[in-house]
Amino acid sequence: MKNYTTQMDAARKGIITPEMKAVAKKEYRTEEEIRQWVADGQVAICANKLHTCIDPNGVGSMLKTKINVNLGVSKDCKDYDIEMKKVLAAVDMGAEAIMDLSSHGNTQPFRRKLTSECPAMIGTVPVYDSVIHYQRDLATLTAKDFIDVVRLHAEDGVDFVTLHCGITRKTIEQIRKVGRKMNIVSRGGSLVFAWMCMTGEENPFYEHFDEILDICREYDVTISLGDACRPGCLADSSDVCQIEELVRLGELTKRAWDRDVQVMVEGPGHMAMDEIEANMKIQQRICHGAPFYVLGPLVTDIAPGYDHITSAIGGAIAAKAGAAFLCYVTPAEHLALPNVDDVKQGIIASRIAAHAADIAKKIPHARDIDDRMADARRNFDWDEQWNCAIDPVTAKSIRDDRSPEIEESCSMCGKFCAVRSMNKALAGEYIDIL
């Protein structure tokens, strides 16, 4: 029988769990390093005790940057079979986490299917599910109703839950006074804000935080402290609403750690490139080095249809500066529920950003595959290039669609290929161009 309650509890007792061993092997770190980082709260291993098929991963700035994929049905797009295809595609493309953000129908069977079949970390936002679960309007729900849904998700095997604990009734007045362009763009944050406005009561996730900690400790669910006031446009970034909520999240982080509950802290949002690094450093200081989980950041507001690119730019900067977990953004962001191709485009963009940051951070062995790719290109070893590519299917299809006259080269350069000319010159061979 296990003599610990959570990964953090085990780490603080000097116990190296099977999950820590698995993470250490993946990260080329010692088991003791992983244990110490989990004990200190700098690494979170999101692994609900009931999610028995999980392939454990660690989330922390000193580890490889992880990718989360948001999925789930809505009233306008309610086909769970399509969502499951997206899940399988996401895992196949290397995503370490899936968040089920379903907002329609009976969500529990799909959630349980994920935690019984999917090896990735599974996350949810219980406040979304509260209205659906009870089939009642928001204003009629009680604090107990919200907390009971947190427990339901924990019992279903969810590894981490996003809870918007950091806004309070004081935030209502702040939002009204500050005059933000986009107000609150967090869906969960807006629901909590609306509930407080309609009922006159305090945020139940803040007021009953200790009860939530009891649930998370029982099942070893990681709390992802949601940033309700994340900026939804460049004009709102780094304002008083965002920073004051971050201060409160730092306080809640320490309260969770005091109960051996693991924490991640969520971050922006839309933000100009020159603000990103400072925001990462502020978070690390205020939230005591807890893993930072960012949406983007999107570095411009004017690219609908291409926000996977604006997000990847910001994500690379954020991860280099200390963000540990990137929530992907798809071309459908701000426009529609993403389809399977949108999911692929979002994951690839985020993986590029994460990998680029890992190289810059000197994560152990991060650059190995880049060096293999360079060797393969010099040797015109196309099969090895596909093996090294983040998206080999697309890379191969482009080459096959525009096949060259000279097999070793490509259709852009032909015999003018610099690599071909250098190989021949250094080998003392004649270089034929025409």
BELHU-V876586 format. One record per helix or strand. SS is the DSSP state (~ for helix, > for strand). FROM is the first residue (numbers start at 0). TO is the last residue. If there is no record, write none. Layout:
<<SS & FROM & TO> <SS & FROM & TO>>
This chain:
<<~ & 6 & 11> <~ & 17 & 26> <~ & 30 & 39> <> & 43 & 43> <> & 58 & 58> <> & 65 & 70> <~ & 79 & 91> <> & 96 & 99> <~ & 107 & 116> <> & 120 & 123> <~ & 125 & 133> <~ & 137 & 139> <~ & 142 & 154> <> & 159 & 162> <~ & 168 & 177> <~ & 186 & 198> <~ & 203 & 206> <~ & 208 & 218> <> & 221 & 224> <~ & 233 & 235> <~ & 239 & 257> <> & 262 & 266> <> & 269 & 269> <~ & 272 & 285> <> & 290 & 294> <> & 297 & 297> <~ & 306 & 319> <> & 324 & 326> <~ & 339 & 359> <~ & 367 & 377> <~ & 381 & 387> <~ & 391 & 400> <~ & 413 & 415> <~ & 417 & 425>>
